[in-house]
Amino acid sequence: MTHHLSTSLTLPSGAVVPNRIAKAAMSERIGSKSGAPTTGHLALYDAWARGGAGLLITGNIMVDRRARAETGNVVVDDDRHMDALSAWARAAKTGGALVLAQLNHPGRQVPRTLSWRPVAPSAVRMRGVYGMFARPRALTSAEIETIIERFATSARVVERAGFHGAQLHAAHGYLISQFLSPHTNRRNDDWGGDAERRRRFLVEIARAVRRATSDGFVLSVKLNSADFQRGGFGEDESLTAAEALSREGIDLLEISGGTYESAAMFEETVPERESSRRREAFFLSFAEAVRARVSVPLMVTGGFRTAAGMHEALSSGAAQLAGLARPLAAEPDLPARLLSGAADAARPVRLATGRKAFDSVVQGSWHQIQLGRMARGLDPDLSLSPRRAFFGYFTPRPRFAEAARRPSLEASAGPSATATPGS
């Protein structure tokens, strides 16, 4: 059962992932006010580094400090936080995992509290999110070129800091995803008007990152299978985008789906029928379609909860890596226990309130609170109720010192949070 999970994977760049379980990106929101990694990152990634996953992908790092998706985001638009970034990379690599820095620009997905005038491919307002986001303005061609170079600069800096590679966040409705979607990209110039021009932004970023980094630098892309919106980015265009990325020589393609307006990536429903459990990953069928078109290694994230489900996905060839996100907020050592046979599934976490409008807030807050606990060197608290999680959403975030303020911080980042939660 564990053979496929424990097998290493060599990426096209030559980098080796020690096993087939990957920690997918989750937004940590524990960066300093200036956008630096903090001592919280050291403790949190020490827990995950010792937790057994073969690949660790950081939470989204902003490439422009003027455009932050959330408070507490790390920002890398120059090398001002190099010492802190290096400390973060070293902490994440202590267990032997391959470590990628996820690079992102939020585009129009910036709360009003952070910006009253965000940018986007076109001035298309967010729908169905309770007025939390302001109407964006359309980027000029010159600004688009500048943002492409910002991604390249960020990649160059994280490579110097010691990360093995970077992942471009082209999913979940952020800026690259906005360029890909005909719903949000209504331009009729070099950056929009048809599918090829809509994906040009992503392709040019991939090329710029390649030019800015060394040959052995791992380049990954997180891509939506679909936006799940009428008139949005669909599976046919996603398949064509995957082919274009393959031609650019990327090392790893992660399949996900949804946007803040249609949040398939946050769905927590676990299939009840045994036939469904055996194919528990949300985007596995689409991954099979991608696999028929490209040879790039694929990572599928969303829905995996059992060793059996991961084993089937890997043995079928549809995926080469099984991505886990929220389960690792509750059980940071889950990969090690799955690999050893000490566990065969993630512990179930039931957070449904019966009110769908509140569920996404509850689920997001519950997992963010667990990350905050681990960042303080504590174990996750699986007894945390949905009610407490809901009110926790409105409480101030914990604050941490910047990671490079004292040489001793790495050694004192806190205990490894790999014990059984609640122990």
Beta strands, then each sheet from edge to edge (+ up, - down):
strand 1: 9-10
strand 2: 16-17
strand 3: 21-23
strand 4: 55-57
strand 5: 61-62
strand 6: 98-104
strand 7: 119-120
strand 8: 137-138
strand 9: 165-170
strand 10: 218-224
strand 11: 252-256
strand 12: 298-301
strand 13: 321-324
sheet 1: 1+ 2-
sheet 2: 5+ 6+ 4+ 3+ 13+ 12+ 11+ 10+ 9+
sheet 3: 7+ 8+
end
